[in-house]
Amino acid sequence: MKLRDSDQLHGKCGACEFRNICGGSRARAYAVTGDVMAEEPCCIYEPRGYHPDANQKDTSSPGCEAHNLIQVEVAHS
């Protein structure tokens, strides 16, 4: 797996026109999903023309649960 290969990004990060500039947080993606190439769970940007699956949980709100999850995991380690 190549972290610098933006063509390997999943979800909205893979569809984002800024993926070669931003790339999202691979650490947050891994902490929340267990997949280092998953979409950035706290990103509020919606790429042009991106339509997530209807069954996919919306984690793109500014009140993202990823921050809370990471703080809890760090506190318990």
N, C-alpha and C positions, 0 to 999 in steps of 0.2 A: 504494500500500500504506500502510496506517495502522498504525503500531506501537502506538498506544494502543487499537486496536480488538481487544479480547480475543476477539471472535468469529472472528477470522482466525487464531488460534493453532492449530497442528497437534498431533497426537499427544496424549499425556496432558495437556499444558498446556491444550489446547483442551477437554478433558473435565473438567478440574479445577474443583472447586467454589471454589477460592481464586484462580482466574485473574485476577479483577478486583482482588485485593489484591496478589498476588505477581507474576504475569506471567512468572516465570522469567527467566533471563539470556538476553536476545536476542543479546548478544555471543558467549556460549559456543555457543549454538545455531548461529549463523552460522559461527563458527570451525570447528566440527566437521562441520556438514552442508552449509554453503553456502546454507542457507535460514534467513533471519532469523526466520521464523515457526515453525520446527521446535520440537519439544519441548525443554525444558531437559535436556541430556544427563547432568547430574550430580545431578539431583533424585532423592531416594530415596523421596519420597512417591508412593503409588499412589492416585489418585482413586477414590472410591467407584464401583463398577460398571464401572470401566475394564478392558477386556480387549484388550491389544495383539495385533496380528496375530502368528500363530505364526512367520512368516518374519522378523519384525522383531528386530533385534539388541537384547539387553537391555543398556542403558547406565545403568540406574538403581541400580547397586550403589555403595556408598560409595567403592569403589576405582575410581572412574570414570576411564577413559582420556583423557577430554577435558583434564584438567589437564596430563597428560604431553604430549599433543599440542600444546597451546598453549605450554607451556614450550619445547618443541623448536622450534616455529615462531618464537618470539620470539628464541631464541638464535641462529637462523640468519639473522635479518634485520639 
